[in-house]
Amino acid sequence: MSDATGTNDASNKPIKVNKWETNAVKNALDDACKKFFKETLNYTEIYSLMDRRLYISFIACLVSLFALVYDWLNPFPKSRSILIICVISYFTLMGILTFYMQFIESGKFFIGKLVDKTGIDPGSRCTLSSKLKKYDDKYAFTLEYNDGKDKSMNSSGAFIRSVGNYFDENGVLCYDRFTSDLKNIYDQARSNARKVK
């Protein structure tokens, strides 16, 4: 009889990527950040950024669906003006979505809230963002920390490191090395928030 009780946990499996593919490397590092903040620091993810993007896309799909159904019920010469309005609306919504992703999201991939279990202190928030340019090995990570007491006061920390510091020759992520840098930046941002008060 074999004793295999939960040893094949997918979350403990090392992350391996093609180290020459920039998007895969950035996504692996971003996912490791999320995992660290969710599992180690017990942050709860707030999906508001993603939700807004989905709302804009959903409205654009509804506009397209309306144009399709209207054109099917009233063939082309009758539906010309409605199709023009729907096409203009769709491309306007796609422009808004592009603007939102470029300038409002701007590399943010995680917003988390840490709720105080005692209920005495307000919950702190962390916003994580990163950049990794194509054909570049410099991973730029930024953390914005707010302790929840003063919404306008944010403390931030950042680092720029080569992705070679976090991946071995085979493209396996060195999770402990990466999370130690994350922990240092997080502790620095928290201590800076306390000094500001």
GROMACS elastic network, one bead per residue, 0.5 to 0.9 nm:
[ bonds ]
;  ai    aj funct       b0    kb
    2     5     6  0.89815   500
    4     7     6  0.63063   500
    4     8     6  0.83230   500
    5     8     6  0.82148   500
    6     9     6  0.60740   500
    7    10     6  0.89944   500
    7    12     6  0.89947   500
    8    11     6  0.88479   500
    8    12     6  0.80820   500
    8    13     6  0.81121   500
    9    12     6  0.57278   500
    9    13     6  0.69754   500
   10    13     6  0.52498   500
   10    14     6  0.86884   500
   11    14     6  0.80284   500
   12    15     6  0.88606   500
   14   172     6  0.66173   500
   14   173     6  0.67769   500
   14   174     6  0.82580   500
   14   175     6  0.80584   500
   15    28     6  0.71829   500
   15    32     6  0.87557   500
   15   171     6  0.82285   500
   15   172     6  0.56262   500
   15   173     6  0.54760   500
   15   174     6  0.84621   500
   15   175     6  0.83881   500
   16    19     6  0.84690   500
   16    28     6  0.82963   500
   16   167     6  0.86108   500
   16   170     6  0.76529   500
   16   171     6  0.53333   500
   16   173     6  0.61992   500
   17    20     6  0.85467   500
   17    21     6  0.79657   500
   17    24     6  0.62985   500
   17    25     6  0.65162   500
   17    28     6  0.74831   500
   17   167     6  0.88998   500
   17   170     6  0.82521   500
   17   171     6  0.51902   500
   17   172     6  0.64608   500
   17   173     6  0.79161   500
   18    21     6  0.56014   500
   18    22     6  0.85205   500
   18    24     6  0.68935   500
   18    25     6  0.73279   500
   18   170     6  0.81283   500
   18   171     6  0.58114   500
   18   172     6  0.87545   500
   19    22     6  0.72575   500
   19    24     6  0.76157   500
   19    25     6  0.61729   500
   19   163     6  0.86514   500
   19   164     6  0.87109   500
   19   167     6  0.75649   500
   19   168     6  0.88631   500
   19   169     6  0.83552   500
   19   170     6  0.77962   500
   19   171     6  0.50802   500
   19   172     6  0.84220   500
   20    24     6  0.84824   500
   20    25     6  0.78814   500
   20   135     6  0.84858   500
   20   171     6  0.86943   500
   21    24     6  0.55312   500
   21    25     6  0.63441   500
   21    26     6  0.88186   500
   21   134     6  0.87311   500
   21   135     6  0.86422   500
   22    25     6  0.51805   500
   22    26     6  0.61627   500
   22    27     6  0.85598   500
   22   132     6  0.72474   500
   22   133     6  0.76042   500
   22   134     6  0.60026   500
   22   135     6  0.69313   500
   22   136     6  0.78416   500
   22   137     6  0.81694   500
   23    26     6  0.51557   500
   23    27     6  0.60121   500
   23    28     6  0.84663   500
   23   132     6  0.80882   500
   23   134     6  0.80008   500
   24    27     6  0.51517   500
   24    28     6  0.60489   500
   24    29     6  0.86410   500
   25    28     6  0.51564   500
   25    29     6  0.62821   500
   25    30     6  0.86107   500
   25   132     6  0.87396   500
   25   163     6  0.77942   500
   25   167     6  0.88764   500
   25   171     6  0.87291   500
   26    29     6  0.52018   500
   26    30     6  0.60657   500
   26    31     6  0.85119   500
   26   130     6  0.81205   500
   26   131     6  0.77391   500
   26   132     6  0.63879   500
   26   139     6  0.76165   500
   26   163     6  0.87531   500
   27    30     6  0.50005   500
   27    31     6  0.59655   500
   27    32     6  0.84598   500
   28    31     6  0.51272   500
   28    32     6  0.61511   500
   28    33     6  0.86774   500
   28   173     6  0.78812   500
   29    32     6  0.50241   500
   29    33     6  0.62604   500
   29    34     6  0.87346   500
   29   139     6  0.88637   500
   29   163     6  0.88357   500
   29   166     6  0.85741   500
   29   173     6  0.80556   500
   29   175     6  0.89800   500
   29   178     6  0.82643   500
   30    33     6  0.50420   500
   30    34     6  0.63219   500
   30    35     6  0.86451   500
   30   109     6  0.72192   500
   30   110     6  0.85355   500
   30   128     6  0.87943   500
   30   129     6  0.84375   500
   30   130     6  0.75442   500
   31    34     6  0.50348   500
   31    35     6  0.61102   500
   31    36     6  0.85656   500
   31   109     6  0.89878   500
   32    36     6  0.61044   500
   32    37     6  0.86603   500
   32   173     6  0.88495   500
   32   175     6  0.72893   500
   32   178     6  0.82534   500
   32   179     6  0.79912   500
   33    36     6  0.51172   500
   33    37     6  0.62309   500
   33    38     6  0.85225   500
   33   110     6  0.85490   500
   33   128     6  0.82743   500
   33   178     6  0.85509   500
   33   179     6  0.75063   500
   33   182     6  0.75688   500
   34    37     6  0.52539   500
   34    38     6  0.59694   500
   34    39     6  0.83000   500
   34    45     6  0.85734   500
   34   109     6  0.83905   500
   34   110     6  0.67373   500
   34   128     6  0.87138   500
   35    38     6  0.52010   500
   35    39     6  0.56942   500
   35    40     6  0.75478   500
   36    39     6  0.55120   500
   36    40     6  0.51576   500
   36    41     6  0.66539   500
   36    42     6  0.84722   500
   36   179     6  0.68929   500
   36   182     6  0.83472   500
   36   183     6  0.89556   500
   37    40     6  0.57643   500
   37    42     6  0.62062   500
   37    43     6  0.55792   500
   37    44     6  0.82872   500
   37    45     6  0.88781   500
   37   112     6  0.79006   500
   37   126     6  0.89987   500
   38    41     6  0.59771   500
   38    44     6  0.62153   500
   38    45     6  0.73538   500
   38   112     6  0.81477   500
   39    42     6  0.53243   500
   39    43     6  0.74833   500
   40    43     6  0.82297   500
   41   114     6  0.81805   500
   42   113     6  0.87509   500
   42   114     6  0.67228   500
   42   115     6  0.88429   500
   43   111     6  0.89791   500
   43   112     6  0.54516   500
   43   113     6  0.53252   500
   43   115     6  0.77226   500
   43   125     6  0.83897   500
   43   126     6  0.84315   500
   44   111     6  0.83805   500
   44   112     6  0.52025   500
   44   113     6  0.52268   500
   44   114     6  0.62863   500
   44   115     6  0.81142   500
   45   110     6  0.68591   500
   45   111     6  0.58085   500
   45   113     6  0.64532   500
   45   114     6  0.89984   500
   46    49     6  0.79988   500
   46    50     6  0.89711   500
   46   110     6  0.76103   500
   46   111     6  0.54344   500
   46   112     6  0.54052   500
   46   113     6  0.69693   500
   47    50     6  0.54733   500
   47    51     6  0.59810   500
   47    52     6  0.87414   500
   47   110     6  0.80698   500
   47   111     6  0.72528   500
   47   112     6  0.85967   500
   48    52     6  0.61949   500
   48    53     6  0.87011   500
   48   111     6  0.82820   500
   49    52     6  0.54518   500
   49    53     6  0.65816   500
   49    54     6  0.88513   500
   49   104     6  0.87955   500
   49   105     6  0.69153   500
   49   108     6  0.84198   500
   49   109     6  0.85084   500
   49   110     6  0.86546   500
   49   111     6  0.82019   500
   50    53     6  0.51461   500
   50    54     6  0.62130   500
   50    55     6  0.86878   500
   50   105     6  0.89669   500
   50   109     6  0.88688   500
   51    55     6  0.61198   500
   51    56     6  0.87243   500
   52    55     6  0.50432   500
   52    56     6  0.63521   500
   52    57     6  0.86581   500
   52   100     6  0.89195   500
   53    56     6  0.53601   500
   53    57     6  0.63096   500
   53    58     6  0.86039   500
   53    97     6  0.67013   500
   53   100     6  0.76972   500
   53   101     6  0.77572   500
   54    57     6  0.50473   500
   54    58     6  0.59112   500
   54    59     6  0.85761   500
   55    58     6  0.50197   500
   55    59     6  0.62097   500
   55    60     6  0.86180   500
   56    59     6  0.52958   500
   56    60     6  0.63304   500
   56    61     6  0.87740   500
   56    93     6  0.67285   500
   56    94     6  0.80598   500
   56    96     6  0.79967   500
   56    97     6  0.64878   500
   57    60     6  0.50508   500
   57    61     6  0.62359   500
   57    62     6  0.86919   500
   57    93     6  0.77066   500
   57    94     6  0.77101   500
   57    97     6  0.74770   500
   58    61     6  0.50515   500
   58    62     6  0.62369   500
   58    63     6  0.87050   500
   59    63     6  0.62558   500
   59    64     6  0.86818   500
   59    90     6  0.85779   500
   59    93     6  0.79797   500
   60    63     6  0.51210   500
   60    64     6  0.63244   500
   60    65     6  0.86523   500
   60    89     6  0.76849   500
   60    90     6  0.53626   500
   60    91     6  0.83451   500
   60    92     6  0.89848   500
   60    93     6  0.61235   500
   60    94     6  0.74295   500
   61    64     6  0.50150   500
   61    65     6  0.60490   500
   61    66     6  0.85024   500
   61    90     6  0.80224   500
   62    66     6  0.60096   500
   62    67     6  0.85507   500
   63    66     6  0.51189   500
   63    67     6  0.62678   500
   63    68     6  0.86900   500
   63    86     6  0.59447   500
   63    87     6  0.82388   500
   63    89     6  0.73015   500
   63    90     6  0.64901   500
   64    67     6  0.51218   500
   64    68     6  0.62120   500
   64    69     6  0.87328   500
   64    86     6  0.67389   500
   64    87     6  0.76916   500
   64    90     6  0.69664   500
   65    68     6  0.50309   500
   65    69     6  0.61668   500
   65    70     6  0.84382   500
   66    69     6  0.52635   500
   66    70     6  0.59349   500
   66    71     6  0.84067   500
   66    86     6  0.79384   500
   67    70     6  0.51845   500
   67    71     6  0.59923   500
   67    72     6  0.85121   500
   67    79     6  0.85027   500
   67    82     6  0.70255   500
   67    83     6  0.57797   500
   67    85     6  0.88968   500
   67    86     6  0.60658   500
   67    87     6  0.81638   500
   68    71     6  0.52614   500
   68    72     6  0.62045   500
   68    73     6  0.87683   500
   68    83     6  0.84861   500
   69    72     6  0.50376   500
   69    73     6  0.62084   500
   69    74     6  0.84783   500
   70    73     6  0.51890   500
   70    74     6  0.58872   500
   70    75     6  0.80096   500
   70    79     6  0.69025   500
   70    82     6  0.79412   500
   70    83     6  0.83519   500
   71    74     6  0.50357   500
   71    75     6  0.51455   500
   71    76     6  0.61550   500
   71    78     6  0.81867   500
   71    79     6  0.56629   500
   71    80     6  0.83582   500
   71    82     6  0.84434   500
   71    83     6  0.75473   500
   72    75     6  0.57838   500
   72    76     6  0.83448   500
   72    79     6  0.89919   500
   73    79     6  0.88726   500
   74    77     6  0.80901   500
   74    78     6  0.58960   500
   74    79     6  0.58607   500
   75    78     6  0.60497   500
   75    79     6  0.62119   500
   75    80     6  0.87087   500
   76    79     6  0.50883   500
   76    80     6  0.58816   500
   76    83     6  0.86658   500
   77    80     6  0.55376   500
   77    81     6  0.87702   500
   78    81     6  0.77540   500
   78    82     6  0.85830   500
   79    82     6  0.53621   500
   79    83     6  0.60379   500
   79    84     6  0.86446   500
   80    83     6  0.51943   500
   80    84     6  0.62645   500
   80    85     6  0.87668   500
   81    84     6  0.51117   500
   81    85     6  0.62885   500
   81    86     6  0.86638   500
   82    85     6  0.51098   500
   82    86     6  0.61161   500
   82    87     6  0.85684   500
   83    86     6  0.50370   500
   83    87     6  0.59913   500
   83    88     6  0.84765   500
   84    87     6  0.51946   500
   84    88     6  0.61378   500
   84    89     6  0.84706   500
   85    88     6  0.52374   500
   85    89     6  0.60309   500
   85    90     6  0.85489   500
   86    90     6  0.59617   500
   86    91     6  0.86204   500
   87    90     6  0.50725   500
   87    91     6  0.62722   500
   87    92     6  0.84800   500
   88    91     6  0.53660   500
   88    92     6  0.60500   500
   88    93     6  0.86055   500
   89    92     6  0.50488   500
   89    93     6  0.61318   500
   89    94     6  0.86298   500
   90    93     6  0.51626   500
   90    94     6  0.62600   500
   90    95     6  0.86666   500
   91    95     6  0.61149   500
   91    96     6  0.85793   500
   92    95     6  0.50215   500
   92    96     6  0.62632   500
   92    97     6  0.86245   500
   93    97     6  0.61038   500
   93    98     6  0.85891   500
   94    98     6  0.61163   500
   94    99     6  0.85448   500
   95    98     6  0.50942   500
   95    99     6  0.61500   500
   95   100     6  0.85042   500
   96    99     6  0.50759   500
   96   100     6  0.60311   500
   96   101     6  0.86115   500
   97   100     6  0.50050   500
   97   101     6  0.61480   500
   97   102     6  0.85683   500
   98   101     6  0.51931   500
   98   102     6  0.60847   500
   98   103     6  0.84488   500
   99   102     6  0.52280   500
   99   103     6  0.58192   500
   99   104     6  0.73865   500
  100   103     6  0.55973   500
  100   105     6  0.62835   500
  100   106     6  0.81330   500
  101   104     6  0.59437   500
  101   106     6  0.60711   500
  101   107     6  0.81185   500
  102   105     6  0.62028   500
  102   107     6  0.78225   500
  103   106     6  0.50765   500
  103   107     6  0.88286   500
  104   107     6  0.87170   500
  104   108     6  0.86211   500
  105   108     6  0.53089   500
  105   109     6  0.79592   500
  105   129     6  0.87783   500
  106   109     6  0.89004   500
  106   129     6  0.77415   500
  106   130     6  0.87600   500
  107   128     6  0.83547   500
  107   129     6  0.50449   500
  107   130     6  0.54816   500
  107   131     6  0.63338   500
  108   111     6  0.77411   500
  108   127     6  0.70252   500
  108   128     6  0.56669   500
  108   130     6  0.66627   500
  108   142     6  0.89437   500
  109   127     6  0.79129   500
  109   128     6  0.60633   500
  109   129     6  0.56454   500
  109   130     6  0.75961   500
  110   126     6  0.78743   500
  110   127     6  0.57822   500
  110   128     6  0.51672   500
  110   129     6  0.70716   500
  111   125     6  0.71325   500
  111   126     6  0.56974   500
  111   128     6  0.64035   500
  112   124     6  0.83306   500
  112   125     6  0.55727   500
  112   126     6  0.52452   500
  112   127     6  0.64984   500
  112   128     6  0.85397   500
  113   123     6  0.62468   500
  113   124     6  0.56682   500
  113   126     6  0.64821   500
  113   127     6  0.89898   500
  114   117     6  0.89333   500
  114   122     6  0.88372   500
  114   123     6  0.52071   500
  114   124     6  0.52078   500
  114   125     6  0.62921   500
  114   126     6  0.82813   500
  115   118     6  0.87136   500
  115   119     6  0.77116   500
  115   121     6  0.83658   500
  115   122     6  0.70255   500
  115   124     6  0.67982   500
  115   125     6  0.88654   500
  116   119     6  0.53225   500
  116   120     6  0.69363   500
  116   121     6  0.59912   500
  116   122     6  0.65355   500
  116   123     6  0.56062   500
  116   124     6  0.81157   500
  117   120     6  0.81109   500
  117   121     6  0.87900   500
  118   121     6  0.76062   500
  119   122     6  0.71063   500
  119   123     6  0.85452   500
  121   124     6  0.87046   500
  121   147     6  0.88665   500
  121   148     6  0.79685   500
  121   149     6  0.77657   500
  122   147     6  0.74461   500
  122   148     6  0.52702   500
  122   149     6  0.62851   500
  123   146     6  0.87696   500
  123   147     6  0.66757   500
  123   148     6  0.54179   500
  123   149     6  0.82359   500
  124   145     6  0.73359   500
  124   146     6  0.55157   500
  124   149     6  0.81075   500
  125   144     6  0.80670   500
  125   145     6  0.58554   500
  125   146     6  0.51495   500
  125   147     6  0.63737   500
  125   148     6  0.67515   500
  126   143     6  0.67173   500
  126   144     6  0.55642   500
  126   146     6  0.64701   500
  126   147     6  0.86619   500
  127   142     6  0.81613   500
  127   143     6  0.57551   500
  127   144     6  0.50797   500
  127   145     6  0.66739   500
  127   146     6  0.87565   500
  128   141     6  0.74295   500
  128   142     6  0.58685   500
  128   144     6  0.65687   500
  128   145     6  0.89363   500
  129   140     6  0.83443   500
  129   141     6  0.59772   500
  129   142     6  0.52581   500
  129   143     6  0.65967   500
  129   144     6  0.85869   500
  130   139     6  0.70984   500
  130   140     6  0.54012   500
  130   142     6  0.61039   500
  130   143     6  0.88105   500
  131   138     6  0.83506   500
  131   139     6  0.60393   500
  131   140     6  0.51222   500
  131   141     6  0.67072   500
  131   142     6  0.88411   500
  132   135     6  0.86539   500
  132   136     6  0.67694   500
  132   137     6  0.71817   500
  132   138     6  0.62208   500
  132   140     6  0.64090   500
  132   141     6  0.89451   500
  133   136     6  0.53708   500
  133   137     6  0.77325   500
  133   138     6  0.76084   500
  133   139     6  0.80460   500
  134   137     6  0.83336   500
  136   139     6  0.82210   500
  136   162     6  0.86951   500
  137   161     6  0.79705   500
  137   162     6  0.51624   500
  137   163     6  0.55019   500
  137   164     6  0.73324   500
  138   160     6  0.61020   500
  138   161     6  0.53863   500
  138   163     6  0.62604   500
  138   164     6  0.88995   500
  139   159     6  0.80796   500
  139   160     6  0.54779   500
  139   161     6  0.53880   500
  139   162     6  0.59348   500
  139   163     6  0.61033   500
  140   158     6  0.73233   500
  140   159     6  0.59118   500
  140   161     6  0.67223   500
  140   162     6  0.88109   500
  141   157     6  0.83946   500
  141   158     6  0.54785   500
  141   159     6  0.54662   500
  141   160     6  0.63235   500
  141   161     6  0.84727   500
  142   156     6  0.71354   500
  142   157     6  0.58947   500
  142   159     6  0.67496   500
  142   160     6  0.88419   500
  142   185     6  0.87940   500
  143   155     6  0.82909   500
  143   156     6  0.54182   500
  143   157     6  0.52254   500
  143   158     6  0.61013   500
  143   185     6  0.75264   500
  143   186     6  0.73403   500
  143   189     6  0.77278   500
  144   154     6  0.62334   500
  144   155     6  0.57456   500
  144   157     6  0.66260   500
  144   158     6  0.87118   500
  144   186     6  0.89427   500
  144   189     6  0.74886   500
  145   153     6  0.87419   500
  145   154     6  0.55545   500
  145   155     6  0.50503   500
  145   156     6  0.58077   500
  145   157     6  0.82143   500
  145   186     6  0.79605   500
  145   189     6  0.61865   500
  145   190     6  0.68238   500
  145   193     6  0.75826   500
  146   149     6  0.78365   500
  146   150     6  0.75583   500
  146   151     6  0.68690   500
  146   152     6  0.82888   500
  146   153     6  0.65685   500
  146   155     6  0.63192   500
  146   156     6  0.86360   500
  146   189     6  0.88231   500
  146   190     6  0.81893   500
  146   193     6  0.72748   500
  147   150     6  0.72136   500
  147   151     6  0.80496   500
  147   153     6  0.84218   500
  147   154     6  0.79531   500
  147   155     6  0.87310   500
  147   190     6  0.77504   500
  147   193     6  0.71095   500
  147   194     6  0.85652   500
  148   151     6  0.59027   500
  148   153     6  0.87950   500
  149   153     6  0.85737   500
  150   153     6  0.55938   500
  150   154     6  0.83053   500
  151   154     6  0.74448   500
  153   193     6  0.78185   500
  153   196     6  0.83581   500
  154   189     6  0.88137   500
  154   193     6  0.70824   500
  155   188     6  0.89210   500
  155   189     6  0.54268   500
  155   190     6  0.72018   500
  155   191     6  0.87477   500
  155   192     6  0.61313   500
  155   193     6  0.52993   500
  155   196     6  0.85436   500
  156   185     6  0.84810   500
  156   186     6  0.86200   500
  156   188     6  0.83471   500
  156   189     6  0.53472   500
  156   190     6  0.85631   500
  156   192     6  0.80260   500
  156   193     6  0.84881   500
  157   185     6  0.55663   500
  157   186     6  0.71942   500
  157   188     6  0.68500   500
  157   189     6  0.54776   500
  158   185     6  0.67244   500
  159   181     6  0.85079   500
  159   185     6  0.77857   500
  161   164     6  0.82493   500
  161   165     6  0.71295   500
  161   166     6  0.88504   500
  162   165     6  0.57072   500
  162   166     6  0.77893   500
  163   166     6  0.54350   500
  163   167     6  0.64571   500
  164   167     6  0.53336   500
  164   168     6  0.70321   500
  164   169     6  0.85800   500
  165   168     6  0.78712   500
  165   174     6  0.82717   500
  165   177     6  0.79678   500
  165   178     6  0.80648   500
  166   172     6  0.83221   500
  166   173     6  0.57550   500
  166   174     6  0.51721   500
  166   175     6  0.72980   500
  166   176     6  0.88852   500
  166   177     6  0.64948   500
  166   178     6  0.58474   500
  167   170     6  0.76596   500
  167   171     6  0.53891   500
  167   172     6  0.53568   500
  167   174     6  0.56420   500
  167   175     6  0.86962   500
  168   171     6  0.54102   500
  168   172     6  0.55776   500
  168   173     6  0.67434   500
  168   174     6  0.70256   500
  169   172     6  0.75179   500
  172   175     6  0.88253   500
  173   176     6  0.88244   500
  173   177     6  0.88701   500
  173   178     6  0.81937   500
  174   177     6  0.56179   500
  174   178     6  0.63986   500
  174   179     6  0.87851   500
  175   178     6  0.51628   500
  175   179     6  0.60183   500
  175   180     6  0.85363   500
  176   179     6  0.51794   500
  176   180     6  0.61040   500
  176   181     6  0.88280   500
  177   180     6  0.53345   500
  177   181     6  0.67776   500
  177   182     6  0.89750   500
  178   181     6  0.54195   500
  178   182     6  0.64616   500
  178   183     6  0.87953   500
  179   183     6  0.59431   500
  179   184     6  0.84799   500
  180   183     6  0.50271   500
  180   184     6  0.62222   500
  180   185     6  0.87236   500
  181   184     6  0.51269   500
  181   185     6  0.63078   500
  181   186     6  0.85811   500
  182   185     6  0.52153   500
  182   186     6  0.60534   500
  182   187     6  0.85577   500
  183   186     6  0.50181   500
  183   187     6  0.60263   500
  183   188     6  0.84434   500
  184   187     6  0.52121   500
  184   188     6  0.60776   500
  184   189     6  0.86272   500
  185   188     6  0.50551   500
  185   189     6  0.61509   500
  185   190     6  0.86373   500
  186   189     6  0.51874   500
  186   190     6  0.62256   500
  186   191     6  0.86566   500
  187   190     6  0.51198   500
  187   191     6  0.61294   500
  187   192     6  0.85264   500
  188   191     6  0.52056   500
  188   192     6  0.61017   500
  188   193     6  0.86325   500
  189   192     6  0.50744   500
  189   193     6  0.62144   500
  189   194     6  0.88047   500
  190   193     6  0.51108   500
  190   194     6  0.64707   500
  190   195     6  0.88437   500
  191   194     6  0.51162   500
  191   195     6  0.62966   500
  191   196     6  0.88313   500
  192   195     6  0.50559   500
  192   196     6  0.63337   500
  193   196     6  0.53704   500
  193   197     6  0.70259   500
  194   197     6  0.56509   500
